[in-house]
Amino acid sequence: MPIGIKKGFSLLETIIAIAILTLAMTAVFTLVSRGIRSISLASNEMTAYFLASEALEFIRNTRDGNLLADDPPRDAFDPDIFAVCETFEGCVIDVHAKNNDGSIEYCSGGICPPIRFNRESGIYNHDPPTSANENTIFTRQLHMTCRLPCAETDPQEFEVRVVVTWQQLDAPRTLRSFALSVGLFDTAF
């Protein structure tokens, strides 16, 4: 082996190898980060869909229960629900309140309170916060409007619209929303 020739990597070769490795790792971390954000968004969208569906089913079940009640016969659409939810601000429905009979309240100033999640029961609700009942990022707002022709004393059809909004945690300035809408008839007319 001649004197002056050494085996190994030069400083330049080492720096280039580190730069290539750094670029490759940056690309991998970027893809993982985007994947985690996509999973978070998809999870929140699914939760919003289920919360909106739950409110629509509550209104539909209330209508059906009123139609099937035979002592005394009632209107299909509960006038209390319609009176609260027809306002511009909309209303909040807690389907698990009052022994699962539901609770309906105005959204004060158009701002609905956040939905809470009870870790012990696994139920979303509007009960007061406790150690097991914590705020979520979701709010749910319900609007009911009478479709024409609309007789104030006996509405025949309503449009029920539920909007669930949330602040995506990885995008602080991004307010997301999901809406479901359905037309419900008073089938007793």
C-alpha positions as CSV (number, residue, x, y, z in Angstrom):
1,M,0.0,0.0,0.0
2,P,1.6,3.3,-1.0
3,I,2.2,5.9,1.6
4,G,-0.3,8.8,1.5
5,I,-3.3,6.8,0.3
6,K,-5.8,6.2,3.1
7,K,-8.9,4.1,3.0
8,G,-12.2,5.5,4.2
9,F,-14.6,8.3,3.5
10,S,-13.5,11.9,2.9
11,L,-15.2,14.7,4.8
12,L,-17.0,15.7,1.6
13,E,-18.4,12.2,1.1
14,T,-19.6,12.1,4.7
15,I,-21.4,15.5,4.4
16,I,-23.1,14.5,1.2
17,A,-24.3,11.2,2.7
18,I,-25.7,13.0,5.8
19,A,-27.5,15.5,3.6
20,I,-29.1,12.7,1.5
21,L,-30.1,10.9,4.7
22,T,-31.6,14.1,6.2
23,L,-33.7,14.7,3.0
24,A,-35.0,11.2,3.1
25,M,-35.9,11.3,6.8
26,T,-37.6,14.7,6.3
27,A,-39.8,13.2,3.5
28,V,-40.7,10.3,5.7
29,F,-41.6,12.5,8.7
30,T,-43.7,14.8,6.4
31,L,-45.7,11.8,5.1
32,V,-46.2,10.5,8.6
33,S,-47.4,13.9,9.8
34,R,-49.8,14.3,6.9
35,G,-51.2,10.8,7.6
36,I,-51.8,11.5,11.2
37,R,-53.6,14.8,10.3
38,S,-55.7,12.9,7.8
39,I,-56.6,10.2,10.4
40,S,-57.6,12.9,12.9
41,L,-59.8,14.7,10.3
42,A,-61.5,11.5,9.3
43,S,-62.1,10.6,12.9
44,N,-63.7,14.0,13.6
45,E,-65.8,13.8,10.5
46,M,-67.2,10.4,11.5
47,T,-67.9,11.7,15.0
48,A,-69.7,14.7,13.5
49,Y,-71.8,12.5,11.2
50,F,-72.9,10.3,14.1
51,L,-73.7,13.3,16.3
52,A,-75.8,14.9,13.5
53,S,-77.5,11.5,12.8
54,E,-78.3,11.1,16.5
55,A,-80.1,14.5,16.6
56,L,-82.1,13.7,13.4
57,E,-83.1,10.3,14.8
58,F,-84.2,11.9,18.1
59,I,-86.5,14.3,16.2
60,R,-87.8,11.4,13.9
61,N,-88.4,9.2,17.0
62,T,-90.2,12.0,18.8
63,R,-92.5,12.5,15.8
64,D,-93.2,8.8,15.5
65,G,-93.8,8.5,19.3
66,N,-96.3,11.3,19.1
67,L,-98.1,9.7,16.2
68,L,-98.4,6.4,18.0
69,A,-99.5,7.8,21.3
70,D,-103.2,7.1,21.5
71,D,-104.1,8.6,24.9
72,P,-104.5,11.5,24.2
73,P,-103.6,11.8,20.5
74,R,-100.9,14.4,19.9
75,D,-99.6,16.3,17.0
76,A,-96.7,14.5,15.2
77,F,-94.4,17.5,15.7
78,D,-93.9,18.5,19.3
79,P,-94.8,22.2,19.5
80,D,-92.3,22.7,22.2
81,I,-89.4,21.5,20.0
82,F,-90.6,23.5,17.0
83,A,-91.0,26.7,19.1
84,V,-87.5,26.4,20.4
85,C,-85.7,25.2,17.2
86,E,-87.4,27.5,14.6
87,T,-85.4,30.5,15.8
88,F,-82.5,31.9,13.9
89,E,-80.1,30.8,16.6
90,G,-81.3,27.2,16.5
91,C,-81.3,24.9,19.5
92,V,-79.3,22.3,21.3
93,I,-80.6,18.8,21.8
94,D,-79.3,16.5,24.5
95,V,-80.8,13.2,23.6
96,H,-79.7,11.5,26.8
97,A,-81.0,14.1,29.2
98,K,-84.0,13.6,31.5
99,N,-84.0,9.8,31.7
100,N,-83.4,9.5,27.9
101,D,-86.5,11.6,27.0
102,G,-84.2,14.4,25.7
103,S,-83.7,18.0,26.4
104,I,-84.0,21.0,24.1
105,E,-82.7,24.5,24.7
106,Y,-82.1,27.7,22.8
107,C,-78.6,28.4,21.5
108,S,-78.1,31.7,23.3
109,G,-77.0,34.4,20.8
110,G,-76.5,31.7,18.1
111,I,-73.6,30.2,20.1
112,C,-74.3,26.6,21.2
113,P,-72.5,25.1,24.1
114,P,-69.9,22.4,23.4
115,I,-70.9,18.8,23.6
116,R,-69.4,16.9,26.4
117,F,-68.2,13.3,26.4
118,N,-68.6,11.0,29.5
119,R,-65.6,8.7,29.6
120,E,-67.3,6.3,31.9
121,S,-70.5,5.7,29.9
122,G,-69.1,6.6,26.4
123,I,-72.0,9.0,25.8
124,Y,-72.0,12.5,24.3
125,N,-74.2,14.9,26.3
126,H,-74.7,18.4,27.6
127,D,-74.5,17.5,31.3
128,P,-72.4,19.7,33.6
129,P,-68.6,19.1,33.4
130,T,-67.2,16.6,35.9
131,S,-64.0,14.5,36.1
132,A,-65.6,11.9,33.8
133,N,-67.7,14.4,31.7
134,E,-65.3,16.6,29.7
135,N,-65.8,19.2,26.9
136,T,-65.2,18.1,23.3
137,I,-64.3,20.1,20.3
138,F,-67.8,19.6,18.9
139,T,-71.0,21.8,19.0
140,R,-74.3,20.7,17.5
141,Q,-77.0,23.1,16.4
142,L,-80.5,22.1,15.2
143,H,-82.9,24.2,13.0
144,M,-86.5,23.3,12.2
145,T,-88.3,25.2,9.5
146,C,-91.9,24.7,8.3
147,R,-92.1,24.1,4.6
148,L,-94.8,25.8,2.6
149,P,-97.7,25.7,2.8
150,C,-97.3,26.2,6.5
151,A,-100.3,26.5,8.7
152,E,-99.1,27.9,12.0
153,T,-101.6,25.8,14.0
154,D,-100.9,22.5,12.2
155,P,-97.7,22.3,10.2
156,Q,-97.6,19.4,7.7
157,E,-93.9,19.2,6.8
158,F,-90.7,20.4,8.4
159,E,-87.1,20.6,7.2
160,V,-84.8,19.5,10.0
161,R,-81.2,20.6,9.7
162,V,-78.4,19.6,12.1
163,V,-75.0,21.3,11.8
164,V,-72.1,20.0,13.8
165,T,-69.0,22.2,14.0
166,W,-65.6,21.7,15.5
167,Q,-62.2,23.3,15.6
168,Q,-59.6,20.9,14.1
169,L,-56.8,20.8,16.6
170,D,-54.0,20.6,14.1
171,A,-55.3,23.7,12.3
172,P,-56.1,26.3,14.9
173,R,-57.7,28.7,12.4
174,T,-59.8,26.1,10.6
175,L,-63.4,25.7,11.7
176,R,-64.9,22.6,10.2
177,S,-68.6,21.7,9.9
178,F,-70.8,18.9,8.9
179,A,-74.6,19.2,8.1
180,L,-77.4,16.8,7.6
181,S,-80.9,17.8,6.5
182,V,-84.1,15.9,6.1
183,G,-87.7,16.7,5.4
184,L,-90.2,15.2,7.9
185,F,-94.0,14.9,7.3
186,D,-96.8,14.9,9.7
187,T,-98.2,11.6,8.5
188,A,-101.3,11.9,10.7
189,F,-103.0,14.6,8.5
